[in-house]
Amino acid sequence: MAAHSTSPRTTDPRPHVLVLGGNFAGLGVAQKIREFAGDAVRITVVDRKSRLLYVPNIPLEVFENRNPAENLFMDIVRPLADDGIDFVRAEVNAIDPVAKSVRWTPDERPGSASETCRYDYLVVALGNRLAFDRIEGYAEHGHSVTDTFQGEKLRRYLHEDYRGGPIAIGSARFHQGDGARGLEPYPSGAIPYALAACEGPPVEVMLSMADWLKRHDQGGPEKVTVFTPGELIAEDAGVQVVDQLLGIAGRMGFKYLNKVGDIKRLTAAGVEFLDGRSVEAELKIVFPDWRAHDFLRGLPIADSEGFIVTDLTMRNPDFPNVFAVGDCAAVTVPKLGAIGHQQAEIVGRRIAHDLGRLADPGAPLAPVVYCIGDMGSGRAFYIRSNSWFGGDTQILKMGRVPHLLKMHYKTMFYERHGKVPAWGLDAAELLAEKVFV
């Protein structure tokens, strides 16, 4: 394998695969392309940061009174270099799918000139922008766990400023776009239209918050109201699973509001919704709309909201050398890391098949929701479901084994630099669903 360089090698005659984004989906797809295509391609990853943010464990760190910034970053430059993959730290400015080029600005230091790079294959894995700036009053009155800054802000509030008042937890409305219409991942199924981007985190925070309140003699679930713009919270888990969750939550004492429309504003007193309702809350933990990056809007590869259009092989139908994985892909609903991992495998196989390195291109996307959410005190919930897309599986387990799996997965992810083996998922299913019931 070639050594790491800070810019793409222009004299290398091999087809050039350009991957935009280096978090879960971007790192994963670059590694899968190398795994399946071998040395048939040169690969460049571009991201504005040189380390991966391990988002799933932010709530756990917060409620255990640890600054999430201390434990949840992983360098990606060396792991990529070990696979002969170039890395460029830069802000992506524009994509021209007709010219097969990308313009970016290196951002290690301010003032860099923009540069243009051509590609043979493009994989867009840029994630999304979290639209906190569209929630009136968020900066003054809101909290979240979407990154380490937000997590540390919440941790300090809980342990230094919380006065014991009511708590509201929920999602702003998600604006999905039309890029996945007509796709059928399961017979007679569909990619659904979601009113919330991903509601595993609100459920996780709700349950963890109740445990935290109890452990700190501040009350319990009766202080917490969870809300959703949808018909059901976490509807991607399936009606059967959600009914179980809501039944458990109701018996515990949680309050629940659905079909709130959207968050109108946050105030010192609480949360106001577009449907006219409001909820009193000292602490407002919200999950914003997930919007496409502005420069993607209007591109011929993007849908009505700027998400990248693909078929179920993650390939754009009009520009077959363009793929998308992760949150920026229109087909990724909900915006869930596990689905991004499924897509990375598909893209790696498809590019390798194009280049004659793999006889079997593999199956198209049949999304499965995998979610392990912390509940505090060494317990977690485990969900595996595909019913929202037309499948027939809905599984919910709760207990200590899912918590152990969540922690082990992070350890394995770090130790293997993101290359979690396929048997890791199989083992998780065996332990959570069959061995420990």
C-alpha positions in Angstrom: 0.0 0.0 0.0 1.1 3.5 -0.7 2.0 6.0 2.0 -0.3 8.8 3.1 -0.1 12.1 1.3 -1.9 15.4 1.9 -3.2 15.7 -1.6 -4.5 13.3 -4.3 -1.8 11.8 -6.6 -2.4 13.1 -10.1 0.1 10.8 -11.9 -1.5 7.6 -10.7 -3.3 6.0 -13.7 -5.8 4.0 -11.8 -9.5 5.1 -11.6 -9.9 7.7 -8.9 -12.6 7.2 -6.3 -13.3 10.5 -4.4 -15.2 10.1 -1.1 -16.6 13.3 0.4 -16.9 12.9 4.2 -15.0 10.9 6.8 -17.3 10.0 9.6 -19.1 6.6 9.9 -20.4 6.4 6.4 -17.4 8.0 4.7 -14.7 6.1 6.5 -16.7 2.9 6.2 -17.3 3.2 2.4 -13.6 4.1 1.7 -12.6 1.0 3.7 -15.1 -1.2 1.9 -14.1 0.0 -1.6 -10.4 -0.8 -0.7 -11.5 -4.2 0.7 -13.5 -5.3 -2.4 -11.6 -3.4 -5.2 -8.2 -3.9 -3.9 -5.4 -2.0 -5.7 -7.6 -1.4 -8.8 -8.4 2.1 -7.6 -6.9 5.0 -5.9 -9.1 6.5 -3.2 -9.2 10.0 -1.7 -11.3 11.0 1.4 -12.0 14.7 1.9 -13.4 16.0 5.2 -13.1 19.3 7.1 -11.9 17.4 10.1 -9.3 14.7 10.5 -11.1 12.7 13.2 -14.3 10.7 13.5 -17.0 11.8 16.1 -18.5 8.7 17.8 -22.0 10.1 18.1 -23.9 7.1 19.5 -22.2 7.2 23.0 -22.6 10.9 23.7 -25.7 10.5 25.9 -24.0 7.8 27.9 -20.9 9.9 28.6 -23.1 12.9 29.6 -25.2 11.0 32.1 -22.1 9.4 33.6 -20.7 12.9 34.2 -17.9 12.6 31.7 -17.0 15.2 29.1 -17.8 13.4 25.8 -15.0 15.3 24.0 -12.4 13.3 26.0 -13.5 9.9 24.8 -15.4 10.1 21.5 -13.0 11.1 18.8 -10.9 8.8 16.6 -8.2 9.8 14.2 -8.9 8.8 10.7 -5.7 9.9 8.9 -3.6 6.9 10.0 -6.2 4.2 9.5 -6.8 5.5 6.0 -3.1 5.7 5.3 -2.7 2.1 6.4 -5.1 1.2 3.5 -3.3 3.4 1.0 -6.1 5.9 1.0 -5.3 9.6 0.7 -6.8 12.2 3.0 -7.4 15.9 2.4 -8.6 18.1 5.2 -10.8 20.6 3.4 -14.3 22.2 3.2 -16.2 20.9 0.1 -17.6 23.9 -1.8 -19.1 22.5 -5.0 -19.8 19.4 -7.0 -20.0 19.4 -10.8 -21.3 15.9 -11.8 -21.1 16.8 -15.5 -17.4 17.8 -15.4 -16.8 15.0 -12.8 -15.1 17.4 -10.5 -15.3 18.7 -6.9 -14.1 22.1 -5.6 -12.8 22.4 -2.1 -10.9 24.8 0.2 -8.2 23.4 2.4 -8.9 24.6 5.9 -6.0 23.7 8.2 -5.3 27.4 8.2 -7.5 30.3 7.1 -6.9 31.9 3.7 -6.3 28.8 1.5 -7.1 29.0 -2.2 -9.8 26.7 -3.5 -8.8 23.7 -5.5 -10.5 21.5 -8.0 -10.2 17.7 -8.2 -11.5 15.3 -10.9 -12.9 11.9 -10.2 -13.9 8.7 -11.9 -16.3 7.7 -9.1 -17.7 10.0 -6.5 -19.2 8.9 -3.2 -21.0 11.6 -1.3 -21.0 10.9 2.5 -21.2 14.4 3.8 -23.9 13.9 6.4 -26.1 16.8 7.0 -26.3 20.1 8.8 -28.2 20.2 12.1 -30.6 23.1 11.9 -30.5 24.4 15.5 -30.4 27.9 14.0 -34.0 27.3 12.8 -35.3 26.8 16.3 -36.2 30.1 17.9 -34.8 30.4 21.4 -32.5 27.3 21.1 -29.3 29.2 21.8 -30.7 30.7 25.0 -32.8 27.9 26.3 -32.0 24.6 24.5 -29.8 21.6 25.1 -29.0 18.5 23.0 -26.6 15.5 22.7 -25.8 15.7 19.0 -22.1 16.6 19.3 -19.5 16.9 22.1 -20.1 20.7 22.5 -23.9 20.2 23.0 -23.2 17.1 25.2 -20.8 19.0 27.5 -23.2 21.9 27.7 -25.9 19.6 28.9 -23.6 17.7 31.3 -22.6 21.0 33.0 -26.2 22.1 33.3 -27.3 18.8 34.9 -24.5 18.8 37.4 -24.1 22.5 38.1 -27.3 24.4 37.3 -30.3 22.0 37.2 -33.0 23.2 39.7 -35.2 20.1 39.7 -37.8 21.4 37.3 -39.8 19.6 34.6 -38.0 18.3 31.5 -39.1 18.1 27.8 -37.3 15.9 25.3 -38.2 15.6 21.6 -37.7 16.3 17.9 -38.2 19.2 15.6 -39.9 18.3 12.3 -37.7 16.8 9.6 -38.1 18.0 6.0 -37.3 14.8 4.0 -37.5 15.6 0.3 -38.7 13.5 -2.6 -35.6 11.6 -3.6 -36.7 8.1 -2.4 -40.2 8.0 -3.8 -41.1 4.9 -5.7 -38.3 2.7 -4.2 -39.4 -0.7 -2.9 -36.8 -2.2 -0.6 -39.1 -5.1 0.3 -41.9 -6.6 -1.7 -44.8 -4.1 -1.6 -42.8 -1.9 0.8 -41.4 1.6 0.5 -39.0 4.1 1.9 -41.4 5.9 4.2 -41.9 9.6 4.6 -40.7 10.6 8.1 -41.6 13.6 10.2 -38.6 13.1 12.5 -35.0 12.4 11.3 -34.2 9.7 13.9 -35.9 9.2 17.2 -33.8 6.5 18.8 -31.8 9.2 20.6 -34.9 10.9 22.1 -36.0 7.6 23.5 -32.5 6.8 24.8 -32.2 10.2 26.5 -35.7 9.9 27.9 -34.9 6.6 29.6 -31.4 7.7 30.7 -32.8 10.9 32.1 -35.2 9.1 34.3 -32.4 6.9 35.6 -30.3 10.0 36.2 -33.1 11.8 38.1 -33.5 8.7 40.3 -29.8 8.3 41.0 -29.5 12.0 42.0 -32.7 12.1 44.2 -34.3 14.5 41.8 -37.5 12.5 41.1 -38.1 10.2 38.2 -40.0 9.7 34.9 -43.0 11.8 36.1 -40.8 14.9 35.5 -40.2 14.1 31.8 -42.4 14.8 28.8 -41.3 13.3 25.5 -42.8 14.7 22.3 -42.7 14.0 18.5 -44.0 15.6 15.3 -45.0 12.1 14.1 -48.0 9.9 14.7 -45.8 7.7 16.9 -42.4 8.4 18.4 -39.6 6.2 16.9 -42.1 4.8 14.4 -39.1 3.3 12.4 -38.9 0.7 15.1 -42.3 -0.7 14.1 -45.8 -0.3 15.6 -45.4 -3.5 17.8 -42.1 -2.3 19.3 -43.4 1.3 19.8 -46.5 0.0 21.5 -44.2 -1.9 23.9 -42.1 1.1 24.5 -45.0 3.4 25.1 -46.7 0.9 27.4 -43.5 0.6 29.5 -43.0 4.4 29.5 -46.6 5.0 30.5 -46.4 2.7 33.4 -43.2 4.3 34.5 -44.9 7.7 34.6 -43.5 9.5 31.5 -45.8 12.0 29.7 -46.2 11.8 26.0 -47.2 14.3 23.2 -47.5 13.3 19.6 -48.4 15.1 16.3 -47.1 18.4 17.7 -46.4 19.6 14.1 -43.0 21.3 14.9 -41.3 23.3 17.6 -42.4 26.9 17.4 -40.0 28.3 19.9 -38.2 27.5 23.1 -38.6 29.9 26.1 -37.4 30.0 29.6 -40.7 28.5 30.6 -40.8 25.6 28.2 -41.6 24.5 24.6 -44.2 25.9 22.3 -45.5 23.9 19.4 -47.0 24.8 16.0 -50.2 23.1 16.8 -50.8 25.5 19.7 -49.9 23.2 22.5 -47.0 23.9 24.9 -45.2 22.1 27.7 -43.6 23.5 30.8 -40.0 22.6 31.1 -36.9 23.9 32.9 -34.7 21.7 30.7 -35.4 21.4 27.0 -33.5 18.7 25.2 -34.3 18.8 21.5 -33.2 17.1 18.3 -33.3 19.5 15.3 -34.3 19.2 11.6 -31.5 17.5 9.6 -31.0 19.5 6.4 -28.8 19.0 3.4 -25.8 21.2 2.9 -26.7 24.4 1.0 -24.3 23.8 -1.9 -26.0 20.5 -2.7 -29.4 22.1 -3.3 -30.2 22.5 -6.9 -27.6 20.0 -8.2 -28.9 17.5 -10.8 -28.0 14.7 -8.4 -30.1 16.1 -5.5 -33.8 16.0 -4.6 -36.2 18.8 -3.6 -34.4 19.2 -0.2 -30.8 18.7 -1.4 -30.4 15.1 -0.4 -28.6 12.9 -3.0 -30.9 10.8 -5.1 -30.0 7.1 -5.5 -31.6 3.8 -6.3 -31.3 0.9 -3.9 -27.8 0.2 -5.1 -26.9 3.7 -3.8 -26.1 4.9 -7.3 -27.5 8.0 -8.8 -29.8 7.1 -11.8 -28.7 10.0 -14.0 -25.0 9.9 -13.1 -24.1 6.3 -12.6 -20.5 7.1 -11.4 -22.0 9.0 -8.4 -23.0 7.2 -5.2 -24.2 8.4 -1.8 -24.2 6.8 1.6 -25.2 7.9 5.1 -27.3 10.8 6.1 -26.8 12.8 2.9 -28.5 10.1 0.9 -32.2 10.6 0.2 -32.9 6.9 0.7 -31.4 7.0 4.3 -34.6 7.1 6.4 -34.3 7.3 9.3 -30.9 9.0 9.5 -29.3 6.1 11.3 -25.6 5.0 11.4 -26.5 1.3 11.0 -28.1 2.0 7.7 -25.0 3.9 6.6 -22.9 0.8 7.3 -25.3 -1.3 5.2 -24.9 1.2 2.3 -21.1 1.3 2.6 -21.0 -2.5 1.9 -23.2 -2.1 -1.1 -21.1 0.7 -2.7 -17.9 -1.1 -2.1 -19.2 -4.1 -3.9 -20.8 -2.2 -6.8 -17.6 -0.2 -7.6 -15.5 -3.4 -7.4 -18.0 -5.2 -9.7 -17.8 -2.3 -12.2 -14.0 -2.7 -12.3 -14.1 -6.5 -12.7 -12.7 -7.2 -9.2 -15.9 -8.8 -7.8 -18.2 -11.3 -9.7 -21.1 -10.8 -7.3 -22.2 -7.2 -6.9 -24.3 -8.1 -3.9 -28.0 -7.4 -3.1 -29.5 -3.9 -3.2 -30.4 -2.0 0.0 -33.0 -3.7 2.2 -32.8 -1.4 5.3 -32.8 -2.8 8.8 -33.0 -0.5 11.8 -30.5 -1.6 14.4 -30.5 0.6 17.6 -28.9 0.1 21.0 -29.8 2.8 23.4 -28.5 3.4 26.9 -31.0 3.4 29.8 -28.6 4.2 32.6 -27.3 2.0 35.5 -25.8 -0.6 33.1 -29.0 -1.3 31.1 -29.9 -0.6 27.5 -32.6 -1.4 24.9 -31.9 -3.3 21.7 -34.1 -2.9 18.6 -33.9 -4.8 15.3 -36.7 -4.0 12.8 -37.5 -3.7 9.1 -41.3 -3.5 9.3 -41.4 0.2 8.5 -40.0 -0.6 5.0 -42.2 -3.5 4.3 -40.3 -6.3 6.2 -41.7 -8.6 8.8 -39.2 -8.2 11.8 -39.8 -6.3 15.0 -37.6 -7.2 18.0 -37.2 -5.3 21.3 -35.0 -6.4 24.2 -34.1 -4.6 27.3 -31.5 -5.4 30.0 -27.8 -5.6 30.8 -26.7 -7.6 27.7 -27.6 -4.8 25.2 -25.6 -2.3 27.4 -22.6 -4.6 27.3 -23.0 -4.9 23.5 -23.1 -1.2 23.1 -19.9 -0.7 25.0 -18.1 -3.6 23.3 -19.1 -2.3 19.9 -17.3 1.0 20.6 -14.2 -0.8 21.9 -14.1 -3.0 18.8 -14.7 0.0 16.5 -11.8 1.9 18.0 -9.4 -1.1 18.1 -10.2 -2.0 14.5 -10.2 1.6 13.3 -13.8 1.3 12.1 -13.5 -2.1 10.5 -16.1 -4.0 12.5 -16.3 -7.6 11.2 -19.5 -9.0 9.9 -19.5 -11.6 12.7 -19.8 -8.7 15.2 -23.3 -8.0 14.1 -24.2 -11.6 14.0 -22.9 -12.1 17.6 -25.0 -9.1 18.7 -28.1 -10.6 17.3 -27.4 -14.0 18.9 -26.6 -12.5 22.3 -29.4 -9.9 22.4 -32.2 -12.0 20.8 -31.5 -15.7 21.4 -29.2 -16.3 24.3 -30.3 -13.7 26.8 -34.1 -13.2 26.6 
